[in-house]
Each structure stands twice: as C-alpha cells, then as structure tokens.
Amino acid sequence: MRLADRTSYATLRTRMNATTVLWIYIVLLVAGGVAGYLKAKSRVSLYTSLGSAAVLTLCATRVIPPIVADILMGLLIVVFAIRLAKTRKFMPAGLMLVLTGLALVARYFLSNPGA
C-alpha cells in the first residue's frame, strides 16, 4: 500500500471529526490563556479562555447543542479581530484569530460531508 493511499482524504475524515477539532481548539485556547497570564499577568486572558473553554467543553460533550460552539467561535473571531486591529501585533490576537477561523472552517466541512 502506498503512503498516499494510507493518508488519503477519506482516511483522514474517519480519524478527524468536528468534535475532535473542537477538543484540539479547547486545548489551544486554554494554553493561550495560561501563556497570557504567565507572560503578562493578564487575568482577563486567563479567565476569558477558561470561560470559553468551559462552554466549548459542554458543547463537545453534547450537554449543550454543538451550534453554540460555532456561535461562540464566531464571537471569538470578532474579539480577536478587534484586538488585532487595536494592537497591530500578530501575537497573540492574530494567531488566535487564525486558529479560531481554521477550527471553525474545519468543523463546518467535517460536519457537512457534501460541502
């Protein structure tokens, strides 16, 4: 079996789903909040990331509807875009903007196979 066959799109789709993407994003979101707290002593960054991660965790475990995760991630995109526009520094708002956008797009395409 060729490597290309083993790493095909269909194989990747069976391993990756919208919930897996959400769990990965939750870990990155919390890591970013902790890093912001350790580097700049930003309690707001820590509390915001933990609060958002808590809601996203409820979505990932299906306690609340998964659509809430998409709405929250959309709101986070707006927040990160505003912060990036204010500071004009890519780190950390720009990075989180890109990661959130990628996670949201990945969740959409993994949730809608025909898209």
PADREN-36612 format. One record per residue: z, y, x of N, C-alpha, C in turn. Coordinates in steps of 0.1 Angstrom, whole numbers, padded with zeros to 4 digits, always signed. Each point is the difference from the previous one (the first is absolute). Layout:
% PADREN-36612
ZYXZYXZYX...
This chain:
% PADREN-36612
+0000-0012+0008+0000+0012-0008+0000+0012+0009-0009+0010-0003-0001+0012+0008+0012+0009-0004+0003+0009+0010+0011+0010-0003-0004+0009-0011-0012+0003-0001-0005+0009-0011+0003-0006-0014-0002-0014-0001+0003-0007-0012+0015+0001-0004+0008-0002+0010+0015-0001-0002+0006+0014-0004-0007+0011+0005+0006+0013-0003-0009+0007-0010-0006-0007-0009-0009+0006-0010+0008+0009-0010-0007+0008-0007+0006+0008-0010+0007-0008-0010-0005-0011-0005+0006-0009-0010+0013-0005+0006+0001-0004+0012+0012-0005+0006+0010+0011+0001-0004+0011+0004+0010+0012+0000+0005+0003-0013-0008-0001-0011+0005+0003-0013+0010-0010-0005-0001-0012+0004+0010-0010-0004+0013+0002+0006+0000+0006+0012+0013+0003+0007+0006+0013-0003-0009+0010-0004+0005+0013-0002-0002+0003-0015+0010+0006-0006-0001+0004-0014+0007+0014-0001-0001+0006-0012+0006+0013-0002+0015+0001+0003+0007-0011-0004+0014+0000+0003+0003+0000+0015-0007-0008+0007+0002-0001+0015-0003+0014+0006-0010+0007-0004-0003+0013+0005+0012+0009-0003+0005-0001-0012+0012+0008-0004+0012-0002+0009+0003-0013+0003+0011-0003+0008-0002+0006+0014-0012-0001+0005-0003+0005+0014+0002+0015-0001-0004+0007-0010+0001+0014-0001+0015+0004-0001+0008-0008-0008+0014+0003-0001+0007+0000+0014-0003-0010+0008+0006-0001+0013-0004+0012+0008-0013+0004+0000-0004+0012+0008+0006+0013-0005+0002+0001-0013+0006+0012-0006+0014+0001+0004+0008-0011+0000+0014+0001+0004+0001+0002+0015-0009-0006+0008+0000+0002+0014-0003+0015+0004-0009+0006-0008-0003+0014+0002+0012+0009-0003+0007-0003-0011+0012+0007-0004+0011-0001+0010+0002-0012+0005+0011-0002+0010-0004+0007+0013-0013-0001+0004-0004+0007+0012+0001+0015-0001-0003+0006-0012+0002+0014-0002+0015+0004+0001+0009-0009-0005+0014+0003+0001+0005-0001+0014-0004-0010+0008+0004-0002+0013-0005+0011+0010-0013+0004-0003-0006+0010+0009+0004+0014-0003+0000+0004-0013+0002+0014-0004+0013+0002-0008+0008-0011-0002+0012+0000-0009-0004+0005-0014-0011-0004-0005-0005+0004-0013+0005-0010-0011+0011+0005-0006+0006-0009-0011-0010+0000-0012-0007+0011-0002-0010+0000-0011-0010-0011+0002-0005-0001+0012-0010-0010+0003+0005-0014-0003+0012-0003+0005+0006-0013-0002+0003-0003-0015+0006+0010-0007+0003-0003-0014-0013-0001-0008-0010+0008+0003-0012-0001-0008-0007-0013+0002+0000-0005+0013-0007-0012+0003+0008-0012-0007+0013+0000+0001+0008-0010-0006-0002+0000-0015+0000+0011-0006-0001+0001-0015-0014-0005-0004-0010+0004+0007-0014-0004-0003-0001-0015+0002+0006-0005+0011-0001-0014+0003+0007-0008-0011+0011+0005-0005+0008-0007-0011-0009-0002-0012-0006+0011-0004-0009-0001-0012-0012-0009+0003-0006+0001+0011-0011-0009+0004+0004-0015+0000+0013-0002+0005+0005-0014+0000+0001-0005-0014+0005+0008-0009+0001-0004-0014-0014-0004-0006-0010+0008+0005-0014-0003-0004-0005-0014+0006+0003-0001+0013-0004-0013+0007+0006-0012-0006+0012+0001-0005+0007-0011-0006-0002-0001-0015-0009+0008-0006-0004+0001-0014+0012+0003-0009+0010+0007+0005+0010+0004-0009-0005+0012-0009-0008+0008+0006-0007+0011-0007-0015-0002+0002-0008+0005-0009-0015-0003+0001-0006+0005+0014-0009-0008+0005-0006+0004+0013-0008+0013+0000-0004+0004-0012-0007+0013-0001+0009+0012+0005+0013-0002-0002+0009+0010+0005-0001+0002+0015-0002-0011+0007-0002+0001+0015-0013+0009+0003-0010-0002-0007-0013+0007+0002+0003+0015-0003+0007+0003-0010+0003+0014-0004+0009+0006+0011+0010-0007+0004+0009+0006+0010-0008+0002+0014-0008-0010+0003-0008+0002+0012-0010+0012-0001-0005+0002-0012-0009+0012-0002+0008+0013+0002+0013+0000-0005+0008+0012+0002+0004+0002+0015+0002-0011+0007+0003+0001+0014-0011+0005+0008-0013-0003-0004-0011+0005+0006+0000+0015-0001+0003+0005-0012+0000+0015-0002+0011+0006+0009+0012-0006+0000+0011+0005+0008-0004+0001+0015-0006-0011+0005-0003-0001+0014-0012+0010+0003-0009+0002-0009-0011+0010+0002+0006+0014+0000+0010+0003-0008+0006+0013+0000+0007+0003+0013+0008-0011+0005+0007+0002+0013-0010+0001+0011-0011-0007+0000-0010+0001+0011-0006+0014+0000-0003+0005-0012-0006+0013-0001+0010+0011+0005+0013-0002-0003+0010+0010+0005+0002+0000+0015+0001-0012+0006+0004-0001+0014-0012-0001+0009-0012-0004-0005-0012-0002+0008+0002-0010+0011+0010-0008-0001+0003-0011+0010-0003-0013-0006-0007-0008+0007-0004-0013-0006+0012-0009-0002+0010+0000+0010+0012-0008-0001+0011+0008-0007+0007-0006-0009-0002-0013-0006-0008+0001-0013-0001+0011-0006-0006+0001-0014-0014-0005+0000-0008+0003+0010-0014-0004+0000-0001-0015+0001+0008-0006+0009+0000-0015+0001+0004-0006-0013+0010+0005-0007+0005-0006-0012-0011+0002-0011-0007+0012+0000-0010+0002-0009-0011-0010+0001-0004-0003+0012-0011-0010+0003+0005-0014-0004+0012-0004+0004+0006-0013-0004+0001-0002-0015+0005+0010-0007+0001+0000-0014-0013-0002-0007-0010+0008+0005-0013-0001-0006-0006-0013+0002+0001-0006+0012-0006-0013+0003+0007-0011-0009+0013+0001-0001+0008-0010-0008-0004+0001-0015-0002+0012-0005-0004+0002-0014-0014-0006-0002-0009+0003+0009-0014-0005-0001+0000-0015+0001+0008-0006+0009+0000-0014+0002+0006-0007-0013+0010+0006-0005+0006-0005-0013-0010+0000-0011-0008+0011-0001-0010+0000-0011-0010-0011+0002-0006-0001+0012-0010-0010+0002+0005-0015-0001+0013-0002+0004+0005-0013-0001+0004-0004-0014+0003+0011-0008+0004-0003-0014-0012-0001-0009-0012+0006+0004-0012-0001-0008-0011-0007+0008+0000-0013+0000-0010-0007+0008-0015+0004-0001-0003+0004-0012-0014+0004-0003-0004+0014+0005+0010+0008+0004-0002+0014+0004-0008+0001+0013
